[in-house]
Amino acid sequence: MLSCAAMSRRIFSYDEALASFPVVRDRTEAAVQQIAALSNELRGRGDVEQRRAEFESACREVVDQWALEIESVGCSVKGPWLVDWDSGAGWFCWRYPEPTVGHFHGYDEGFAGRVPVA
């Protein structure tokens, strides 16, 4: 029997994954830019080591918020800047800064088992 989480998972056709990709890409780019700004701000202060814990905490908050936004689209977050769309037979896979959703892997293969979609 399927769990409630498995039953409520969104299944995407490849075209649906591509249609949602601009939102995923833009939200990811915004989060990457937020982390870059945090890093630049910290380096500009010159007290990098003393503020490392604060920086890491702020970065975790950015990544956590990004993950919530990506999951609200129906995607699965597999790591920072790594997003999968469930096809019902495996995952369409994207990693920032790739130009599009261009890979697929089965449920058991993971990122290392990615193959081109086309």
Biopython code that builds the backbone (N, CA, C, O; Angstrom):
import numpy as np
from Bio.PDB.StructureBuilder import StructureBuilder

atoms = [
    (1, "MET", "N", (0.843, -1.195, 0.000)),
    (1, "MET", "CA", (0.000, 0.000, 0.000)),
    (1, "MET", "C", (0.879, 1.246, 0.000)),
    (1, "MET", "O", (1.899, 1.282, 0.687)),
    (2, "LEU", "N", (0.492, 2.269, -0.765)),
    (2, "LEU", "CA", (1.248, 3.513, -0.842)),
    (2, "LEU", "C", (1.005, 4.365, 0.387)),
    (2, "LEU", "O", (-0.091, 4.378, 0.948)),
    (3, "SER", "N", (2.046, 5.078, 0.799)),
    (3, "SER", "CA", (1.898, 6.011, 1.910)),
    (3, "SER", "C", (1.125, 7.239, 1.423)),
    (3, "SER", "O", (0.959, 7.442, 0.220)),
    (4, "CYS", "N", (0.661, 8.045, 2.361)),
    (4, "CYS", "CA", (-0.037, 9.280, 1.991)),
    (4, "CYS", "C", (0.871, 10.183, 1.186)),
    (4, "CYS", "O", (0.418, 10.814, 0.231)),
    (5, "ALA", "N", (2.161, 10.265, 1.550)),
    (5, "ALA", "CA", (3.108, 11.114, 0.824)),
    (5, "ALA", "C", (3.249, 10.632, -0.612)),
    (5, "ALA", "O", (3.258, 11.445, -1.537)),
    (6, "ALA", "N", (3.357, 9.332, -0.812)),
    (6, "ALA", "CA", (3.507, 8.803, -2.168)),
    (6, "ALA", "C", (2.238, 9.043, -2.979)),
    (6, "ALA", "O", (2.313, 9.329, -4.174)),
    (7, "MET", "N", (1.084, 8.929, -2.346)),
    (7, "MET", "CA", (-0.176, 9.117, -3.062)),
    (7, "MET", "C", (-0.371, 10.578, -3.455)),
    (7, "MET", "O", (-1.024, 10.858, -4.460)),
    (8, "SER", "N", (0.178, 11.511, -2.687)),
    (8, "SER", "CA", (-0.036, 12.923, -2.977)),
    (8, "SER", "C", (1.070, 13.521, -3.832)),
    (8, "SER", "O", (1.012, 14.705, -4.162)),
    (9, "ARG", "N", (2.077, 12.733, -4.201)),
    (9, "ARG", "CA", (3.162, 13.221, -5.036)),
    (9, "ARG", "C", (2.638, 13.657, -6.393)),
    (9, "ARG", "O", (1.764, 13.013, -6.972)),
    (10, "ARG", "N", (3.169, 14.728, -6.879)),
    (10, "ARG", "CA", (2.801, 15.203, -8.216)),
    (10, "ARG", "C", (3.612, 14.434, -9.242)),
    (10, "ARG", "O", (4.819, 14.252, -9.082)),
    (11, "ILE", "N", (2.954, 13.990, -10.282)),
    (11, "ILE", "CA", (3.606, 13.303, -11.398)),
    (11, "ILE", "C", (3.637, 14.288, -12.576)),
    (11, "ILE", "O", (2.624, 14.904, -12.906)),
    (12, "PHE", "N", (4.803, 14.427, -13.199)),
    (12, "PHE", "CA", (5.002, 15.363, -14.295)),
    (12, "PHE", "C", (5.288, 14.621, -15.592)),
    (12, "PHE", "O", (6.069, 13.669, -15.604)),
    (13, "SER", "N", (4.672, 15.042, -16.665)),
    (13, "SER", "CA", (5.150, 14.648, -17.989)),
    (13, "SER", "C", (6.404, 15.487, -18.238)),
    (13, "SER", "O", (6.662, 16.450, -17.516)),
    (14, "TYR", "N", (7.169, 15.126, -19.240)),
    (14, "TYR", "CA", (8.358, 15.921, -19.545)),
    (14, "TYR", "C", (7.963, 17.356, -19.917)),
    (14, "TYR", "O", (8.627, 18.307, -19.504)),
    (15, "ASP", "N", (6.897, 17.512, -20.686)),
    (15, "ASP", "CA", (6.436, 18.849, -21.058)),
    (15, "ASP", "C", (6.017, 19.664, -19.838)),
    (15, "ASP", "O", (6.269, 20.867, -19.779)),
    (16, "GLU", "N", (5.378, 19.015, -18.863)),
    (16, "GLU", "CA", (4.994, 19.715, -17.636)),
    (16, "GLU", "C", (6.225, 20.115, -16.827)),
    (16, "GLU", "O", (6.259, 21.200, -16.248)),
    (17, "ALA", "N", (7.227, 19.253, -16.785)),
    (17, "ALA", "CA", (8.474, 19.598, -16.094)),
    (17, "ALA", "C", (9.111, 20.813, -16.765)),
    (17, "ALA", "O", (9.546, 21.747, -16.091)),
    (18, "LEU", "N", (9.163, 20.794, -18.095)),
    (18, "LEU", "CA", (9.734, 21.929, -18.820)),
    (18, "LEU", "C", (8.926, 23.209, -18.592)),
    (18, "LEU", "O", (9.496, 24.296, -18.500)),
    (19, "ALA", "N", (7.618, 23.082, -18.501)),
    (19, "ALA", "CA", (6.771, 24.255, -18.284)),
    (19, "ALA", "C", (6.996, 24.871, -16.903)),
    (19, "ALA", "O", (6.913, 26.090, -16.750)),
    (20, "SER", "N", (7.276, 24.049, -15.907)),
    (20, "SER", "CA", (7.513, 24.565, -14.553)),
    (20, "SER", "C", (8.968, 24.985, -14.344)),
    (20, "SER", "O", (9.286, 25.645, -13.355)),
    (21, "PHE", "N", (9.844, 24.611, -15.262)),
    (21, "PHE", "CA", (11.264, 24.879, -15.105)),
    (21, "PHE", "C", (11.610, 26.361, -14.922)),
    (21, "PHE", "O", (12.440, 26.670, -14.068)),
    (22, "PRO", "N", (11.012, 27.300, -15.686)),
    (22, "PRO", "CA", (11.387, 28.703, -15.478)),
    (22, "PRO", "C", (11.194, 29.177, -14.036)),
    (22, "PRO", "O", (12.006, 29.956, -13.536)),
    (23, "VAL", "N", (10.148, 28.728, -13.369)),
    (23, "VAL", "CA", (9.921, 29.101, -11.973)),
    (23, "VAL", "C", (11.028, 28.517, -11.099)),
    (23, "VAL", "O", (11.581, 29.212, -10.247)),
    (24, "VAL", "N", (11.351, 27.245, -11.308)),
    (24, "VAL", "CA", (12.402, 26.581, -10.534)),
    (24, "VAL", "C", (13.740, 27.275, -10.775)),
    (24, "VAL", "O", (14.470, 27.576, -9.832)),
    (25, "ARG", "N", (14.052, 27.525, -12.041)),
    (25, "ARG", "CA", (15.321, 28.189, -12.389)),
    (25, "ARG", "C", (15.412, 29.572, -11.748)),
    (25, "ARG", "O", (16.439, 29.917, -11.162)),
    (26, "ASP", "N", (14.345, 30.364, -11.856)),
    (26, "ASP", "CA", (14.376, 31.731, -11.334)),
    (26, "ASP", "C", (14.477, 31.754, -9.813)),
    (26, "ASP", "O", (15.213, 32.565, -9.251)),
    (27, "ARG", "N", (13.745, 30.871, -9.150)),
    (27, "ARG", "CA", (13.825, 30.819, -7.678)),
    (27, "ARG", "C", (15.200, 30.343, -7.232)),
    (27, "ARG", "O", (15.723, 30.800, -6.215)),
    (28, "THR", "N", (15.780, 29.425, -7.995)),
    (28, "THR", "CA", (17.112, 28.930, -7.667)),
    (28, "THR", "C", (18.141, 30.031, -7.881)),
    (28, "THR", "O", (19.005, 30.245, -7.031)),
    (29, "GLU", "N", (18.058, 30.717, -8.985)),
    (29, "GLU", "CA", (18.990, 31.819, -9.264)),
    (29, "GLU", "C", (18.906, 32.881, -8.168)),
    (29, "GLU", "O", (19.932, 33.401, -7.731)),
    (30, "ALA", "N", (17.709, 33.201, -7.730)),
    (30, "ALA", "CA", (17.534, 34.193, -6.666)),
    (30, "ALA", "C", (18.205, 33.723, -5.372)),
    (30, "ALA", "O", (18.853, 34.517, -4.690)),
    (31, "ALA", "N", (18.056, 32.453, -5.032)),
    (31, "ALA", "CA", (18.672, 31.923, -3.815)),
    (31, "ALA", "C", (20.199, 31.922, -3.936)),
    (31, "ALA", "O", (20.897, 32.267, -2.983)),
    (32, "VAL", "N", (20.711, 31.540, -5.094)),
    (32, "VAL", "CA", (22.164, 31.557, -5.320)),
    (32, "VAL", "C", (22.683, 32.989, -5.156)),
    (32, "VAL", "O", (23.734, 33.202, -4.552)),
    (33, "GLN", "N", (21.958, 33.958, -5.687)),
    (33, "GLN", "CA", (22.369, 35.358, -5.563)),
    (33, "GLN", "C", (22.323, 35.833, -4.116)),
    (33, "GLN", "O", (23.179, 36.610, -3.693)),
    (34, "GLN", "N", (21.326, 35.372, -3.351)),
    (34, "GLN", "CA", (21.257, 35.735, -1.934)),
    (34, "GLN", "C", (22.487, 35.224, -1.187)),
    (34, "GLN", "O", (23.063, 35.941, -0.368)),
    (35, "ILE", "N", (22.880, 34.006, -1.467)),
    (35, "ILE", "CA", (24.054, 33.443, -0.791)),
    (35, "ILE", "C", (25.320, 34.174, -1.223)),
    (35, "ILE", "O", (26.203, 34.417, -0.400)),
    (36, "ALA", "N", (25.419, 34.523, -2.494)),
    (36, "ALA", "CA", (26.577, 35.291, -2.961)),
    (36, "ALA", "C", (26.631, 36.648, -2.267)),
    (36, "ALA", "O", (27.708, 37.104, -1.882)),
    (37, "ALA", "N", (25.480, 37.299, -2.102)),
    (37, "ALA", "CA", (25.442, 38.592, -1.411)),
    (37, "ALA", "C", (25.861, 38.444, 0.050)),
    (37, "ALA", "O", (26.598, 39.280, 0.573)),
    (38, "LEU", "N", (25.394, 37.384, 0.710)),
    (38, "LEU", "CA", (25.805, 37.135, 2.093)),
    (38, "LEU", "C", (27.315, 36.940, 2.174)),
    (38, "LEU", "O", (27.972, 37.474, 3.068)),
    (39, "SER", "N", (27.850, 36.184, 1.247)),
    (39, "SER", "CA", (29.284, 35.922, 1.224)),
    (39, "SER", "C", (30.077, 37.203, 0.988)),
    (39, "SER", "O", (31.078, 37.450, 1.661)),
    (40, "ASN", "N", (29.632, 38.013, 0.034)),
    (40, "ASN", "CA", (30.313, 39.276, -0.258)),
    (40, "ASN", "C", (30.260, 40.227, 0.940)),
    (40, "ASN", "O", (31.238, 40.908, 1.250)),
    (41, "GLU", "N", (29.113, 40.261, 1.602)),
    (41, "GLU", "CA", (28.958, 41.111, 2.780)),
    (41, "GLU", "C", (29.915, 40.672, 3.882)),
    (41, "GLU", "O", (30.555, 41.500, 4.528)),
    (42, "LEU", "N", (30.004, 39.377, 4.086)),
    (42, "LEU", "CA", (30.889, 38.861, 5.129)),
    (42, "LEU", "C", (32.348, 39.177, 4.811)),
    (42, "LEU", "O", (33.091, 39.633, 5.680)),
    (43, "ARG", "N", (32.760, 38.933, 3.555)),
    (43, "ARG", "CA", (34.145, 39.218, 3.165)),
    (43, "ARG", "C", (34.454, 40.704, 3.274)),
    (43, "ARG", "O", (35.573, 41.085, 3.619)),
    (44, "GLY", "N", (33.475, 41.534, 2.985)),
    (44, "GLY", "CA", (33.664, 42.983, 3.060)),
    (44, "GLY", "C", (33.909, 43.472, 4.475)),
    (44, "GLY", "O", (34.546, 44.506, 4.678)),
    (45, "ARG", "N", (33.418, 42.751, 5.431)),
    (45, "ARG", "CA", (33.607, 43.123, 6.835)),
    (45, "ARG", "C", (34.983, 42.722, 7.356)),
    (45, "ARG", "O", (35.479, 43.307, 8.319)),
    (46, "GLY", "N", (35.591, 41.737, 6.729)),
    (46, "GLY", "CA", (36.924, 41.329, 7.140)),
    (46, "GLY", "C", (36.991, 40.421, 8.352)),
    (46, "GLY", "O", (38.084, 40.033, 8.764)),
    (47, "ASP", "N", (35.868, 40.077, 8.927)),
    (47, "ASP", "CA", (35.873, 39.208, 10.117)),
    (47, "ASP", "C", (35.239, 37.859, 9.793)),
    (47, "ASP", "O", (34.340, 37.392, 10.493)),
    (48, "VAL", "N", (35.726, 37.248, 8.722)),
    (48, "VAL", "CA", (35.128, 36.030, 8.179)),
    (48, "VAL", "C", (35.048, 34.926, 9.224)),
    (48, "VAL", "O", (33.980, 34.348, 9.427)),
    (49, "GLU", "N", (36.151, 34.626, 9.886)),
    (49, "GLU", "CA", (36.162, 33.507, 10.841)),
    (49, "GLU", "C", (35.250, 33.761, 12.035)),
    (49, "GLU", "O", (34.592, 32.840, 12.520)),
    (50, "GLN", "N", (35.208, 34.988, 12.506)),
    (50, "GLN", "CA", (34.376, 35.294, 13.676)),
    (50, "GLN", "C", (32.887, 35.213, 13.358)),
    (50, "GLN", "O", (32.076, 34.986, 14.257)),
    (51, "ARG", "N", (32.524, 35.392, 12.111)),
    (51, "ARG", "CA", (31.108, 35.413, 11.746)),
    (51, "ARG", "C", (30.690, 34.178, 10.958)),
    (51, "ARG", "O", (29.592, 34.133, 10.404)),
    (52, "ARG", "N", (31.565, 33.177, 10.908)),
    (52, "ARG", "CA", (31.284, 31.978, 10.109)),
    (52, "ARG", "C", (29.964, 31.310, 10.517)),
    (52, "ARG", "O", (29.176, 30.935, 9.650)),
    (53, "ALA", "N", (29.714, 31.159, 11.812)),
    (53, "ALA", "CA", (28.481, 30.501, 12.279)),
    (53, "ALA", "C", (27.247, 31.294, 11.840)),
    (53, "ALA", "O", (26.238, 30.716, 11.437)),
    (54, "GLU", "N", (27.341, 32.614, 11.922)),
    (54, "GLU", "CA", (26.228, 33.467, 11.490)),
    (54, "GLU", "C", (25.986, 33.307, 9.988)),
    (54, "GLU", "O", (24.844, 33.197, 9.542)),
    (55, "PHE", "N", (27.069, 33.294, 9.219)),
    (55, "PHE", "CA", (26.977, 33.113, 7.772)),
    (55, "PHE", "C", (26.362, 31.762, 7.433)),
    (55, "PHE", "O", (25.456, 31.691, 6.603)),
    (56, "GLU", "N", (26.837, 30.693, 8.059)),
    (56, "GLU", "CA", (26.312, 29.353, 7.782)),
    (56, "GLU", "C", (24.836, 29.256, 8.138)),
    (56, "GLU", "O", (24.065, 28.617, 7.422)),
    (57, "SER", "N", (24.442, 29.879, 9.230)),
    (57, "SER", "CA", (23.036, 29.877, 9.623)),
    (57, "SER", "C", (22.184, 30.624, 8.597)),
    (57, "SER", "O", (21.105, 30.160, 8.228)),
    (58, "ALA", "N", (22.662, 31.766, 8.143)),
    (58, "ALA", "CA", (21.926, 32.543, 7.143)),
    (58, "ALA", "C", (21.819, 31.761, 5.833)),
    (58, "ALA", "O", (20.776, 31.782, 5.180)),
    (59, "CYS", "N", (22.889, 31.075, 5.452)),
    (59, "CYS", "CA", (22.857, 30.264, 4.225)),
    (59, "CYS", "C", (21.857, 29.124, 4.358)),
    (59, "CYS", "O", (21.120, 28.836, 3.415)),
    (60, "ARG", "N", (21.823, 28.471, 5.520)),
    (60, "ARG", "CA", (20.851, 27.392, 5.743)),
    (60, "ARG", "C", (19.424, 27.920, 5.602)),
    (60, "ARG", "O", (18.562, 27.252, 5.031)),
    (61, "GLU", "N", (19.186, 29.112, 6.122)),
    (61, "GLU", "CA", (17.845, 29.707, 6.003)),
    (61, "GLU", "C", (17.479, 29.942, 4.541)),
    (61, "GLU", "O", (16.347, 29.681, 4.133)),
    (62, "VAL", "N", (18.436, 30.434, 3.749)),
    (62, "VAL", "CA", (18.183, 30.676, 2.323)),
    (62, "VAL", "C", (17.867, 29.359, 1.621)),
    (62, "VAL", "O", (16.903, 29.270, 0.861)),
    (63, "VAL", "N", (18.685, 28.336, 1.880)),
    (63, "VAL", "CA", (18.483, 27.034, 1.229)),
    (63, "VAL", "C", (17.169, 26.408, 1.683)),
    (63, "VAL", "O", (16.442, 25.837, 0.870)),
    (64, "ASP", "N", (16.862, 26.509, 2.964)),
    (64, "ASP", "CA", (15.600, 25.947, 3.465)),
    (64, "ASP", "C", (14.396, 26.641, 2.830)),
    (64, "ASP", "O", (13.433, 25.977, 2.447)),
    (65, "GLN", "N", (14.440, 27.961, 2.715)),
    (65, "GLN", "CA", (13.339, 28.705, 2.086)),
    (65, "GLN", "C", (13.234, 28.337, 0.609)),
    (65, "GLN", "O", (12.137, 28.151, 0.083)),
    (66, "TRP", "N", (14.391, 28.234, -0.058)),
    (66, "TRP", "CA", (14.403, 27.829, -1.468)),
    (66, "TRP", "C", (13.747, 26.448, -1.625)),
    (66, "TRP", "O", (12.932, 26.244, -2.525)),
    (67, "ALA", "N", (14.103, 25.511, -0.750)),
    (67, "ALA", "CA", (13.547, 24.153, -0.836)),
    (67, "ALA", "C", (12.021, 24.177, -0.680)),
    (67, "ALA", "O", (11.314, 23.471, -1.398)),
    (68, "LEU", "N", (11.519, 24.979, 0.247)),
    (68, "LEU", "CA", (10.064, 25.086, 0.417)),
    (68, "LEU", "C", (9.404, 25.636, -0.846)),
    (68, "LEU", "O", (8.345, 25.159, -1.253)),
    (69, "GLU", "N", (10.023, 26.631, -1.460)),
    (69, "GLU", "CA", (9.464, 27.216, -2.679)),
    (69, "GLU", "C", (9.463, 26.202, -3.825)),
    (69, "GLU", "O", (8.494, 26.111, -4.578)),
    (70, "ILE", "N", (10.551, 25.445, -3.951)),
    (70, "ILE", "CA", (10.645, 24.455, -5.026)),
    (70, "ILE", "C", (9.634, 23.332, -4.793)),
    (70, "ILE", "O", (8.976, 22.882, -5.731)),
    (71, "GLU", "N", (9.514, 22.887, -3.561)),
    (71, "GLU", "CA", (8.552, 21.829, -3.247)),
    (71, "GLU", "C", (7.123, 22.302, -3.463)),
    (71, "GLU", "O", (6.248, 21.491, -3.767)),
    (72, "SER", "N", (6.867, 23.607, -3.312)),
    (72, "SER", "CA", (5.509, 24.122, -3.541)),
    (72, "SER", "C", (5.112, 24.024, -5.014)),
    (72, "SER", "O", (3.924, 24.058, -5.337)),
    (73, "VAL", "N", (6.092, 23.904, -5.906)),
    (73, "VAL", "CA", (5.834, 23.707, -7.330)),
    (73, "VAL", "C", (5.469, 22.247, -7.608)),
    (73, "VAL", "O", (4.880, 21.934, -8.642)),
    (74, "GLY", "N", (5.824, 21.359, -6.679)),
    (74, "GLY", "CA", (5.558, 19.931, -6.850)),
    (74, "GLY", "C", (6.814, 19.117, -7.097)),
    (74, "GLY", "O", (6.743, 17.907, -7.309)),
    (75, "CYS", "N", (7.959, 19.776, -7.071)),
    (75, "CYS", "CA", (9.239, 19.109, -7.317)),
    (75, "CYS", "C", (9.818, 18.554, -6.021)),
    (75, "CYS", "O", (9.358, 18.869, -4.924)),
    (76, "SER", "N", (10.840, 17.720, -6.181)),
    (76, "SER", "CA", (11.578, 17.186, -5.039)),
    (76, "SER", "C", (12.965, 17.806, -5.025)),
    (76, "SER", "O", (13.645, 17.842, -6.051)),
    (77, "VAL", "N", (13.378, 18.288, -3.876)),
    (77, "VAL", "CA", (14.715, 18.838, -3.700)),
    (77, "VAL", "C", (15.607, 17.705, -3.230)),
    (77, "VAL", "O", (15.328, 17.054, -2.224)),
    (78, "LYS", "N", (16.683, 17.477, -3.971)),
    (78, "LYS", "CA", (17.596, 16.372, -3.652)),
    (78, "LYS", "C", (18.887, 16.860, -3.025)),
    (78, "LYS", "O", (19.701, 16.050, -2.580)),
    (79, "GLY", "N", (19.087, 18.143, -2.983)),
    (79, "GLY", "CA", (20.268, 18.771, -2.406)),
    (79, "GLY", "C", (20.265, 20.225, -2.822)),
    (79, "GLY", "O", (19.405, 20.644, -3.596)),
    (80, "PRO", "N", (21.218, 21.010, -2.318)),
    (80, "PRO", "CA", (21.259, 22.412, -2.730)),
    (80, "PRO", "C", (21.396, 22.525, -4.248)),
    (80, "PRO", "O", (22.344, 22.024, -4.851)),
    (81, "TRP", "N", (20.427, 23.193, -4.830)),
    (81, "TRP", "CA", (20.398, 23.500, -6.263)),
    (81, "TRP", "C", (20.249, 22.254, -7.130)),
    (81, "TRP", "O", (20.637, 22.261, -8.299)),
    (82, "LEU", "N", (19.697, 21.199, -6.573)),
    (82, "LEU", "CA", (19.456, 19.943, -7.295)),
    (82, "LEU", "C", (17.972, 19.592, -7.151)),
    (82, "LEU", "O", (17.478, 19.363, -6.047)),
    (83, "VAL", "N", (17.272, 19.554, -8.297)),
    (83, "VAL", "CA", (15.814, 19.423, -8.297)),
    (83, "VAL", "C", (15.400, 18.274, -9.214)),
    (83, "VAL", "O", (15.947, 18.106, -10.304)),
    (84, "ASP", "N", (14.429, 17.489, -8.758)),
    (84, "ASP", "CA", (13.872, 16.399, -9.546)),
    (84, "ASP", "C", (12.361, 16.580, -9.690)),
    (84, "ASP", "O", (11.682, 17.081, -8.794)),
    (85, "TRP", "N", (11.861, 16.152, -10.851)),
    (85, "TRP", "CA", (10.428, 16.104, -11.146)),
    (85, "TRP", "C", (10.066, 14.636, -11.278)),
    (85, "TRP", "O", (10.678, 13.927, -12.077)),
    (86, "ASP", "N", (9.096, 14.164, -10.521)),
    (86, "ASP", "CA", (8.687, 12.765, -10.557)),
    (86, "ASP", "C", (7.895, 12.497, -11.833)),
    (86, "ASP", "O", (6.886, 13.150, -12.100)),
    (87, "SER", "N", (8.368, 11.523, -12.622)),
    (87, "SER", "CA", (7.692, 11.184, -13.883)),
    (87, "SER", "C", (6.723, 10.015, -13.727)),
    (87, "SER", "O", (5.970, 9.697, -14.647)),
    (88, "GLY", "N", (6.746, 9.385, -12.569)),
    (88, "GLY", "CA", (5.967, 8.171, -12.387)),
    (88, "GLY", "C", (6.783, 6.924, -12.687)),
    (88, "GLY", "O", (6.408, 5.820, -12.290)),
    (89, "ALA", "N", (7.900, 7.099, -13.390)),
    (89, "ALA", "CA", (8.794, 5.985, -13.726)),
    (89, "ALA", "C", (10.233, 6.280, -13.297)),
    (89, "ALA", "O", (11.134, 5.469, -13.512)),
    (90, "GLY", "N", (10.433, 7.430, -12.700)),
    (90, "GLY", "CA", (11.756, 7.893, -12.291)),
    (90, "GLY", "C", (11.713, 9.401, -12.191)),
    (90, "GLY", "O", (10.647, 9.989, -12.008)),
    (91, "TRP", "N", (12.865, 10.025, -12.309)),
    (91, "TRP", "CA", (12.967, 11.458, -12.092)),
    (91, "TRP", "C", (13.559, 12.181, -13.294)),
    (91, "TRP", "O", (14.580, 11.761, -13.839)),
    (92, "PHE", "N", (12.909, 13.277, -13.709)),
    (92, "PHE", "CA", (13.555, 14.248, -14.576)),
    (92, "PHE", "C", (14.430, 15.073, -13.630)),
    (92, "PHE", "O", (13.982, 15.471, -12.555)),
    (93, "CYS", "N", (15.662, 15.326, -14.025)),
    (93, "CYS", "CA", (16.647, 15.859, -13.089)),
    (93, "CYS", "C", (17.309, 17.125, -13.627)),
    (93, "CYS", "O", (17.639, 17.212, -14.810)),
    (94, "TRP", "N", (17.498, 18.101, -12.745)),
    (94, "TRP", "CA", (18.176, 19.352, -13.085)),
    (94, "TRP", "C", (19.080, 19.786, -11.940)),
    (94, "TRP", "O", (18.738, 19.656, -10.765)),
    (95, "ARG", "N", (20.243, 20.304, -12.318)),
    (95, "ARG", "CA", (21.166, 20.869, -11.331)),
    (95, "ARG", "C", (21.592, 22.244, -11.825)),
    (95, "ARG", "O", (22.015, 22.405, -12.969)),
    (96, "TYR", "N", (21.475, 23.223, -10.953)),
    (96, "TYR", "CA", (21.916, 24.577, -11.270)),
    (96, "TYR", "C", (23.401, 24.542, -11.576)),
    (96, "TYR", "O", (24.154, 23.911, -10.834)),
    (97, "PRO", "N", (23.855, 25.194, -12.639)),
    (97, "PRO", "CA", (23.202, 26.126, -13.558)),
    (97, "PRO", "C", (22.907, 25.532, -14.935)),
    (97, "PRO", "O", (23.015, 26.238, -15.937)),
    (98, "GLU", "N", (22.541, 24.272, -15.007)),
    (98, "GLU", "CA", (22.229, 23.666, -16.306)),
    (98, "GLU", "C", (21.147, 24.483, -17.010)),
    (98, "GLU", "O", (20.283, 25.056, -16.346)),
    (99, "PRO", "N", (21.178, 24.545, -18.350)),
    (99, "PRO", "CA", (20.253, 25.415, -19.083)),
    (99, "PRO", "C", (18.809, 24.927, -19.124)),
    (99, "PRO", "O", (17.902, 25.716, -19.390)),
    (100, "THR", "N", (18.577, 23.632, -18.865)),
    (100, "THR", "CA", (17.212, 23.112, -18.912)),
    (100, "THR", "C", (17.145, 21.778, -18.166)),
    (100, "THR", "O", (18.156, 21.267, -17.684)),
    (101, "VAL", "N", (15.950, 21.234, -18.085)),
    (101, "VAL", "CA", (15.751, 19.900, -17.522)),
    (101, "VAL", "C", (16.118, 18.924, -18.633)),
    (101, "VAL", "O", (15.312, 18.673, -19.529)),
    (102, "GLY", "N", (17.304, 18.384, -18.584)),
    (102, "GLY", "CA", (17.779, 17.581, -19.698)),
    (102, "GLY", "C", (18.209, 16.175, -19.343)),
    (102, "GLY", "O", (18.774, 15.474, -20.183)),
    (103, "HIS", "N", (17.953, 15.743, -18.107)),
    (103, "HIS", "CA", (18.394, 14.415, -17.681)),
    (103, "HIS", "C", (17.268, 13.661, -16.985)),
    (103, "HIS", "O", (16.288, 14.247, -16.524)),
    (104, "PHE", "N", (17.436, 12.379, -16.925)),
    (104, "PHE", "CA", (16.485, 11.470, -16.288)),
    (104, "PHE", "C", (17.278, 10.406, -15.538)),
    (104, "PHE", "O", (18.360, 10.010, -15.969)),
    (105, "HIS", "N", (16.734, 9.949, -14.416)),
    (105, "HIS", "CA", (17.292, 8.767, -13.747)),
    (105, "HIS", "C", (16.164, 8.043, -13.038)),
    (105, "HIS", "O", (15.163, 8.642, -12.644)),
    (106, "GLY", "N", (16.349, 6.741, -12.886)),
    (106, "GLY", "CA", (15.354, 5.938, -12.202)),
    (106, "GLY", "C", (15.304, 6.264, -10.720)),
    (106, "GLY", "O", (16.125, 7.026, -10.211)),
    (107, "TYR", "N", (14.348, 5.689, -10.046)),
    (107, "TYR", "CA", (14.195, 5.940, -8.618)),
    (107, "TYR", "C", (15.383, 5.430, -7.817)),
    (107, "TYR", "O", (15.697, 5.990, -6.767)),
    (108, "ASP", "N", (16.044, 4.392, -8.282)),
    (108, "ASP", "CA", (17.140, 3.798, -7.519)),
    (108, "ASP", "C", (18.525, 4.253, -7.956)),
    (108, "ASP", "O", (19.485, 4.061, -7.210)),
    (109, "GLU", "N", (18.666, 4.848, -9.134)),
    (109, "GLU", "CA", (19.988, 5.195, -9.646)),
    (109, "GLU", "C", (20.575, 6.446, -9.013)),
    (109, "GLU", "O", (21.780, 6.493, -8.766)),
    (110, "GLY", "N", (19.776, 7.442, -8.746)),
    (110, "GLY", "CA", (20.286, 8.695, -8.209)),
    (110, "GLY", "C", (21.026, 9.504, -9.261)),
    (110, "GLY", "O", (21.062, 9.147, -10.438)),
    (111, "PHE", "N", (21.614, 10.598, -8.808)),
    (111, "PHE", "CA", (22.263, 11.564, -9.688)),
    (111, "PHE", "C", (23.333, 10.910, -10.568)),
    (111, "PHE", "O", (23.451, 11.242, -11.747)),
    (112, "ALA", "N", (24.100, 9.996, -10.010)),
    (112, "ALA", "CA", (25.181, 9.361, -10.758)),
    (112, "ALA", "C", (24.658, 8.545, -11.947)),
    (112, "ALA", "O", (25.408, 8.286, -12.889)),
    (113, "GLY", "N", (23.392, 8.140, -11.916)),
    (113, "GLY", "CA", (22.810, 7.346, -12.987)),
    (113, "GLY", "C", (22.070, 8.172, -14.023)),
    (113, "GLY", "O", (21.327, 7.620, -14.834)),
    (114, "ARG", "N", (22.259, 9.488, -14.010)),
    (114, "ARG", "CA", (21.545, 10.342, -14.971)),
    (114, "ARG", "C", (21.918, 10.020, -16.401)),
    (114, "ARG", "O", (23.070, 9.721, -16.716)),
    (115, "VAL", "N", (20.917, 10.089, -17.253)),
    (115, "VAL", "CA", (21.123, 9.950, -18.695)),
    (115, "VAL", "C", (20.371, 11.088, -19.377)),
    (115, "VAL", "O", (19.376, 11.580, -18.843)),
    (116, "PRO", "N", (20.840, 11.513, -20.560)),
    (116, "PRO", "CA", (20.121, 12.569, -21.271)),
    (116, "PRO", "C", (18.680, 12.148, -21.594)),
    (116, "PRO", "O", (18.421, 10.982, -21.893)),
    (117, "VAL", "N", (17.764, 13.093, -21.530)),
    (117, "VAL", "CA", (16.358, 12.811, -21.817)),
    (117, "VAL", "C", (16.173, 12.451, -23.282)),
    (117, "VAL", "O", (15.454, 11.504, -23.601)),
    (118, "ALA", "N", (16.807, 13.185, -24.165)),
    (118, "ALA", "CA", (16.589, 12.973, -25.619)),
    (118, "ALA", "C", (17.319, 11.784, -26.152)),
    (118, "ALA", "O", (17.229, 11.487, -27.344)),
]
sb = StructureBuilder()
sb.init_structure("model")
sb.init_model(0)
sb.init_chain("A")
sb.init_seg("    ")
for serial, (resi, resn, name, xyz) in enumerate(atoms, 1):
    if name == "N":
        sb.init_residue(resn, " ", resi, " ")
    sb.init_atom(name, np.array(xyz, "f"), 0.0, 1.0, " ", f" {name:<3s}", serial, name[0])
structure = sb.get_structure()
